[in-house]
Amino acid sequence: MAERMRCAVVIGNSDGIGLAFTRRLLADGWRVAGVSRRDNGIGVPTYAHHTVDVTAPDYSEVLAKAIDELDGVDLCVYAAGIGEPVDLADLEAQTRTLEVNLIGAARTVATVVPRMVAAGDGHLIGLSSMADRMVSGDAPGYAGSKAGLSSYLMGLSAALRGQGVSVTTVRFGFVDTKMAKGPVRPLMMTVDRAVDVLVRCVRNRPVLVSRPRRAALLTTLLAPLTRPRR
């Protein structure tokens, strides 16, 4: 009997880390379903794409269908993320950031994790950010959504202890994608290096990973300085 292919769902894979990681999984012999707002041009038999926004009313239904077509899910990666500078005349942009980065992830968890629990195995990886410790007057929606995402995923990891399901929170600093904004981007990682981090996460299933380490230390030291003072 042929060995069953490992199956993964990658949400937010039209470009950046999500797209690069999708390609790595396919090269490593995984069967992958991609879910994003736009197609990504991948055309191999072991890949299926589903076009939907994570904030759309039918997102959960589309995601569930993608998993059913895979005949199960061993790995789910939430790589969807946006972030815009604050405009006090248009705070809806900050609201949408929260909806994509945090609520979209929570909707994904609600669809995927019960299936993993029922199977007694599975791995969920969420891409957070070192901005989760910062108070940002420039992009409050981004920093706030990542703070909520990190806290939720690590709490979920504790809740799933003993169920056979792992949850990994990955806190990246600057990665060389369109999300890396701002005039100063210290210790920026390449996309390939970020993908290597995710590959190790799949293998080892850690609860929390922060990379690069020096950026994580720098963020820890600077975070108290970002808090508002009277």
C-alpha positions as CSV (number, residue, x, y, z in Angstrom):
1,M,0.0,0.0,0.0
2,A,1.4,3.4,-1.0
3,E,2.2,5.8,1.9
4,R,-0.3,8.6,2.3
5,M,0.9,12.0,1.2
6,R,1.1,14.6,4.0
7,C,-1.5,17.3,3.4
8,A,-1.2,21.0,4.2
9,V,-3.3,24.1,4.0
10,V,-1.5,27.5,3.6
11,I,-3.6,30.6,4.1
12,G,-2.2,33.8,2.6
13,N,0.0,32.3,-0.1
14,S,-0.4,34.6,-3.1
15,D,3.1,36.1,-2.4
16,G,5.8,36.5,0.2
17,I,6.5,33.9,2.9
18,G,3.2,32.0,2.2
19,L,4.0,31.5,-1.4
20,A,7.6,30.5,-0.9
21,F,6.7,28.1,1.9
22,T,4.0,26.5,-0.4
23,R,6.6,25.9,-3.0
24,R,8.9,24.3,-0.4
25,L,6.2,22.0,0.8
26,L,5.4,20.9,-2.7
27,A,9.1,20.3,-3.4
28,D,9.2,18.2,-0.3
29,G,6.4,15.9,-1.4
30,W,3.4,17.4,0.4
31,R,-0.1,17.8,-1.1
32,V,-1.1,21.4,-0.6
33,A,-4.3,23.5,-0.7
34,G,-3.7,27.3,-0.9
35,V,-6.2,29.9,0.2
36,S,-5.7,33.5,-0.6
37,R,-7.4,36.6,-2.3
38,R,-5.5,36.0,-5.5
39,D,-4.2,33.1,-7.5
40,N,-0.5,32.5,-7.3
41,G,0.2,30.7,-10.6
42,I,1.3,27.4,-9.2
43,G,0.2,24.7,-11.6
44,V,1.2,21.2,-10.3
45,P,-1.1,18.2,-9.7
46,T,-0.4,18.2,-6.0
47,Y,-1.7,21.8,-5.5
48,A,-5.2,23.2,-5.5
49,H,-5.9,26.9,-5.1
50,H,-9.0,28.4,-3.5
51,T,-9.6,32.2,-4.0
52,V,-11.3,33.9,-1.1
53,D,-10.7,36.7,1.4
54,V,-10.3,35.6,5.0
55,T,-12.8,38.3,6.0
56,A,-15.5,37.0,3.5
57,P,-18.7,35.5,5.0
58,D,-18.0,32.2,3.1
59,Y,-14.3,31.9,4.1
60,S,-14.9,29.2,6.7
61,E,-17.0,27.2,4.1
62,V,-14.3,27.5,1.4
63,L,-11.6,26.5,3.9
64,A,-13.6,23.5,5.1
65,K,-14.1,22.4,1.4
66,A,-10.4,22.7,0.8
67,I,-9.7,20.4,3.7
68,D,-12.3,17.9,2.6
69,E,-10.8,17.8,-0.9
70,L,-7.4,17.1,0.7
71,D,-9.0,14.3,2.7
72,G,-7.6,15.7,5.9
73,V,-5.1,18.2,7.1
74,D,-1.8,17.5,8.8
75,L,-0.5,21.0,8.7
76,C,-2.2,24.4,8.6
77,V,-0.2,27.6,8.2
78,Y,-1.8,31.0,8.7
79,A,0.4,33.4,6.7
80,A,-2.3,36.0,5.8
81,G,-1.4,39.5,7.1
82,I,-1.8,43.2,6.3
83,G,-0.7,46.4,7.9
84,E,-1.2,50.1,7.1
85,P,0.0,53.3,8.7
86,V,-2.6,55.0,10.8
87,D,-4.8,57.6,9.2
88,L,-7.1,59.2,11.8
89,A,-9.5,60.1,9.1
90,D,-9.8,56.5,8.0
91,L,-9.6,54.2,11.0
92,E,-11.5,51.5,9.0
93,A,-8.1,50.5,7.6
94,Q,-7.0,49.6,11.2
95,T,-10.2,47.7,11.7
96,R,-9.5,45.7,8.6
97,T,-6.0,44.9,9.8
98,L,-7.5,43.5,13.0
99,E,-10.0,41.5,11.0
100,V,-7.4,39.9,8.7
101,N,-4.5,39.4,11.1
102,L,-6.5,38.3,14.2
103,I,-10.1,37.4,13.4
104,G,-9.2,35.7,10.2
105,A,-6.7,33.5,12.2
106,A,-9.4,32.8,14.8
107,R,-11.9,31.7,12.1
108,T,-9.2,29.5,10.6
109,V,-8.6,27.9,14.0
110,A,-12.3,27.3,14.5
111,T,-12.5,25.4,11.2
112,V,-9.2,23.5,11.3
113,V,-8.5,22.6,14.9
114,P,-11.6,20.5,15.6
115,R,-10.7,18.3,12.6
116,M,-7.2,17.9,14.0
117,V,-8.5,17.1,17.4
118,A,-10.9,14.5,16.0
119,A,-7.9,12.9,14.1
120,G,-5.7,13.0,17.2
121,D,-2.9,14.8,15.3
122,G,-2.1,18.0,13.5
123,H,0.0,21.1,13.5
124,L,-1.1,24.7,13.3
125,I,1.5,27.4,12.6
126,G,0.6,31.1,12.9
127,L,2.9,33.9,11.6
128,S,2.9,36.6,14.1
129,S,5.4,39.4,14.5
130,M,7.8,40.9,17.0
131,A,5.5,43.9,16.9
132,D,3.3,41.9,19.3
133,R,5.2,43.5,22.2
134,M,5.2,47.0,20.9
135,V,2.8,49.9,21.3
136,S,2.6,51.6,17.9
137,G,1.3,55.0,17.2
138,D,2.2,54.5,13.6
139,A,0.3,51.2,13.0
140,P,-1.8,50.4,16.1
141,G,-4.0,47.9,14.2
142,Y,-0.9,45.9,13.1
143,A,0.8,45.8,16.5
144,G,-2.5,45.2,18.3
145,S,-3.5,42.3,16.0
146,K,-0.2,40.6,16.4
147,A,-0.3,41.0,20.2
148,G,-3.7,39.3,20.1
149,L,-2.6,36.6,17.7
150,S,0.4,35.6,19.7
151,S,-1.5,35.5,22.9
152,Y,-4.4,33.5,21.4
153,L,-2.1,30.9,19.7
154,M,0.0,30.3,22.8
155,G,-3.1,30.0,24.9
156,L,-4.5,27.6,22.3
157,S,-1.3,25.5,22.5
158,A,-1.9,25.1,26.3
159,A,-5.6,24.2,25.8
160,L,-4.6,21.5,23.3
161,R,-2.1,19.8,25.5
162,G,-2.6,16.1,25.5
163,Q,-4.8,16.2,22.3
164,G,-2.0,15.3,19.9
165,V,-2.3,18.7,18.2
166,S,0.5,21.3,18.2
167,V,0.3,25.0,17.8
168,T,3.4,27.1,16.9
169,T,3.6,30.9,17.1
170,V,6.3,32.3,14.8
171,R,7.4,35.8,15.6
172,F,9.4,37.2,12.7
173,G,11.2,40.6,12.7
174,F,11.6,42.3,9.3
175,V,11.4,39.9,6.3
176,D,12.1,41.1,2.8
177,T,8.6,41.2,1.5
178,K,6.1,44.0,0.7
179,M,5.1,43.9,4.4
180,A,8.5,45.2,5.4
181,K,7.7,48.9,5.5
182,G,9.5,51.9,7.0
183,P,12.8,53.7,6.4
184,V,14.7,51.6,8.9
185,R,14.5,47.7,8.8
186,P,17.2,46.3,11.1
187,L,18.4,42.7,10.8
188,M,16.0,42.0,7.9
189,M,15.7,38.3,6.9
190,T,15.4,36.9,3.4
191,V,12.2,35.0,2.5
192,D,14.3,31.9,2.0
193,R,15.6,32.1,5.5
194,A,12.1,32.6,6.9
195,V,11.0,29.5,5.0
196,D,13.9,27.5,6.6
197,V,12.6,28.6,10.0
198,L,9.1,27.3,9.1
199,V,10.5,24.0,7.9
200,R,12.3,23.4,11.2
201,C,9.0,24.3,13.0
202,V,7.2,21.6,11.0
203,R,9.9,19.1,12.0
204,N,10.2,20.0,15.7
205,R,6.7,21.5,16.6
206,P,7.9,24.2,19.1
207,V,5.4,26.4,20.9
208,L,7.1,29.6,20.2
209,V,9.9,30.7,17.8
210,S,11.3,34.3,17.5
211,R,13.7,35.0,14.6
212,P,16.2,36.6,14.2
213,R,17.2,36.1,17.8
214,R,19.1,39.4,18.0
215,A,16.0,41.3,16.8
216,A,13.9,39.5,19.4
217,L,16.3,40.7,22.1
218,L,16.3,44.2,20.7
219,T,12.5,44.3,20.7
220,T,12.3,43.1,24.3
221,L,14.6,45.9,25.3
222,L,12.8,48.6,23.3
223,A,9.2,47.6,24.1
224,P,8.9,49.5,27.4
225,L,10.0,52.6,25.7
226,T,7.0,52.5,23.3
227,R,4.4,52.7,26.0
228,P,2.7,56.1,26.2
229,R,3.5,58.4,29.1
230,R,1.6,61.3,30.5
